[in-house]
Structures are given as C-alpha cells and as structure tokens.
C-alpha cells in the first residue's frame, strides 16, 4: 500500500518547506522509497530537498500535444510517455523527485494529460509514500496527479486570512474528481504567543481534523533564505521534531484505516 499525501494551501505559507520536511521525516522513519512530486509551477521543491530537478513533465506534455512531437498512437505512445517520465526522475537516497512544471498553454492537452496521469499512477505504486507539493489552486490534484489521495494536508499560518483561505480550499476539495481519504489541517509557523484572537474560532468552524502544529523555527527560516536544503536542519530543531510527530500521526491513522 502506498501512502499518498497531498499538500495544499495559499501561497507563501511554507508548503514546499513542509513537503521537504515530510520527505525527510518519512525517510528517517524507514518509509522508503518516497516519490516527491513538485506540482507547483514555481518548482522549488528540488532546492528544498538539495537535488537538481529533472526535466519538467510540462515539457513532455508540450511536445506530446504538438502534432509534430506526438509519438505514434496506441502502445507505442504509452511507452514513449512512460520512458520520458522515467528519464525525468531525479534519484536520491531514499527518495525520487518529479517536477510537473509550468501550467498548460493554449493547446488541447487531454490526450497527453491522460497518458501522464496513467503513467504516474502506475509509477506511484512502486513507492512506499508519495508526497505532492501542490499549487495553491490544487489544479494538479484536480487532474488526478495520483489516483487517490490518502491525506490532504491543508496548510495555514496562524492568521485570519490564512484560515479563511484554508476554508476555501477545504470546500474546493469536496468538488474534486479525486478520492480523498482524510482532510487534515496543519498550522505552520505558530509563534510562542500562540493562536491570535479570532483564529481559533475560525478554525473550529472548519470542522476538520488537526495535525500537530509546527512552530516558528528561526533556523529553518534562515536556511530557507540562504537556499540550504532541509537535510541540513539540526535533527532536534523545533520544526523537525513537530514534523516527525505529524508523520507518526499520519502513519498511525493510515494503519487504522488499512485494518478496516
């Protein structure tokens, strides 16, 4: 069984860093291999993981959707797309990375998107866990980057605008053509002063399960500014300790679901 985790939230709240920390925590927990999917057009997950990104799947999509670049129909076309995806994978110790790349242009992408989806679904089965760093609008989830999502982690900072954005994403998630096992809320960058007034009541109104909060971590922020990857963060840093607890919660929840 592959544990699939999709990360969603408004821009600038730390989704990519949390996605990278989840990959590190999963790897430390012995859950490997992991497939990390950078589904944000900004494509910063490779830097956070300390690897070089491979060829974006958007380039494969562009070539595959053009008349002159389309491979033959049938089995040959499926195999051609699968081969291109394999070549686009960045491999590292315990995890692989796939970068989705820029949004679609004006062409019709239905056929090649379908091939990409099927190929990614097949590829995902080879991994113990899949972590998808999603764009704010969750467009790649709506195209079913993975066939099913065990956990949709909606990330927010402890502010009212962020909580309201989380509510909109939660509502949108119920409209997607994807099977989502559990929707869970994660508060990121929670300061020592705790939750500001009014944010708690906004969160309660969402009626969503909460994961352990991730505290403000100055070392993590400094590393991000300096372009250092998450594997350089001290093992006992506040953010790393919190994300390990998040992984424990996700794994224990997944185990209970699997038993039933």
N, C-alpha and C positions, 0 to 999 in steps of 0.2 A: 504494500500500500504506500503510495506517495503522499506525503504531507504537503498540501499546497496552501500557500499564504500569499494573499494579495494586500498590498499597502496602498491606502488611498488617503487623500486629504488635500486641503488647499495648498497653493504654492508657498514655499518659504518656511514651512513648519518643521523641516527636518526629516522628511520621508526617506530621502536617499541615504542619509547617515544611519537612520534606524534600520533600513533594509540591509545595509552592510553589517551593522552590529548583529542583526539576526542571523546572517550568514556565519559570522564568526562564532556566535553562541551555539548555533546548531552544530557547527563543525567541532567545537570543543566538547559538545555533549555526545559526540560519536555518531551523529546523524549525518551520514555522508554516503555517496556523493550528493552535492547540492547543486541545483541549477538556479542561478541568479538571472533574472530577466529584467533588463533595463527597458521598461516600456514608457519612459518619459522622454519626449523629444530633446530635452536638454542633455540627456545622456551623460550623467555624472557618476553613475554607479561604479564604473571601471576605476575611476580615480579613488573613490572611497574604499575600494577593495584592493587597491595597489596593483592593478593589472592594466595592460593595454587592451582597449576594446577591439574586437574583430570587425569584420565587415558588417555594417548595419543591415538588418533584414529589409529595411526600406529600399536599399539599392537593389536587392534581389526582386522585390516587388515591382520596382520601376522597370527593370529590364524585362521581367516576366510578363508585364502588362502591355509592353510595346509590341507592335506587330513584327518588327524586325528582330526583337530579342526573345520572343516567346519560344520555348522549346516545343518539340512535337507533342501532339495531344496523346492522351492515354497513359500507359505505364511509363513511357519514356519521359513524359513531362513530370510525373510524380517523382520519378527517380532523380531527375535533374534538380528539382527543388530540394529534395532531401540531401543530395550531395552538396548543394550550395549552403544549406543550413549547417551541415557538418563542418564545412570549411570556415564558416563564420564563428564557430565556437572558440572562445578563449578558455584554455585549460589552466588550472592552478591546483595547488594541493588541497584536495577535498571538495573543490567546487569548480564549476564551469560557469561562464558568463555568455549570455546572448544579448545583443543590443538591437532593439527594434528600430530606432532612428526616427527620422522626421515624419511628420504627418503626410497623408496622401495628397497628391496633386489633383489635376482636373480629369485624369483618365478614369476608365472603369476598371476597378481592381477586384471585382467579385471573384473571378475565377482563381486568380493567383492568391488572394486572401484565403480562399477555401483550402487551397493546397498548403499554404503556410500553416494554417490552423491545424489541419490533419497531421502535418509533419511534426509540429510542435507537440501535439497531443501524444503522438507516438514516441517522440523523444523524451517527454516528461516521465514516461513510465520507467525509464532507466535510472531514475534518481530517487533517493530516499526523501528528498524535500525539494520543493520549488518555491522560490521567493520572488514575487513580482513587484518591482518598484514602479508603481503606476502613475500616469499623469493625473492632474487634478480632476479632469472630466471623466476619468475611468473609461476612456474610449477603447483602449486595448482589451479591457475586460469585456466590454460590450461586444467586441469582435471574437470573444472567447479565445484569448491567448492560451488558456488552459481549458480543458473540457469542463471541469468542475473546480470550485474553489472551496476548500475546507474552511478556511478562515479569511474573512475580510476584515482587516485591521484598519479602522478609521482613526487617523491620527489628528490630534488637535493640540494647540498650545493653550495655556490657561487664560484665555481671553474670550469675551463675549462674541466678537466677530468670528473667531475660530470655532467656537461651539455652535454657532448658527450655521457656519459652513459645513460642519460635521453633520448637522441635522439634514441639510440639503443632500449631502452625499448618501446618507443613510436612506432617505426617501428614494433617491435615484436608484440605489442598489436593488430595491424591490421591483424595479421596472426592467432590469437587465435580463437578457435571454441566457442566463447562466445559473447553474445550480450553486447556491452559496450555503455552505453548511452552517456556519455561525458568523454573526456580525458582532464585532467586539470593538470597544473604544479604548484608545490608549492616549493618556495625557503626557505630552512630551514637554521637556524644559520647565518642569514645575519648580518654582523657586522656594527658598526656605520659609517665605512668608505664607506659603500655602495657596489655596484657591482664592482668587479675588471675589469680592462680594457680587452676587448675582450669577456667577458662572455655574456654581453647584446646582442651583435651581434649573438653569437651562439644560444642564446635563441630565438631571433627573427626568426632565420632560422627554428625553430621547428614548427612554425605556430600552436601553441597550446594555449588554454585559460589559463590565470594565476589567481591563487587564491592569497589572501593577503599573503605577506611574513611573515615568522615567524622569529623574531630577535634572535640574540645570547642572551641567558639568563643564566647568570653565576649561579644563584640559581638553575636552572634546571639541569645544568651540575654537580654541586656539589651534588645535591640529587641523580643523577644517579650514580655517583661514590660511594656514600655511600649506595646505594641499597634502597633508600627511594622511595615510590610509588608516583605517580603524584597527588594524592589527598592531599598530604601534602604541595604541592606548594601553595604559597600565591595566593589568588584569583585575585589580581591585578598585578601579575607578567607579564612581557612583553610577554612571550611565551603564557601564558594562555589567555591574552587579544587578542592576534593575532589569536589563535585557535578558540576562540568564534566567531570572525569575519569570519573565514573560514566556520564554521558551519552555520552562518547566510547566507552566500553566497550559500552554498550547498542547504540549505532548501528553499531559495527563488527561486533558479534555478529549483529545483525539483517541486515546486509549479507551476511554469510557464509551465514546461513540462507536468505535470499532467492535467492542464487545456486544453491543446491541444491534 
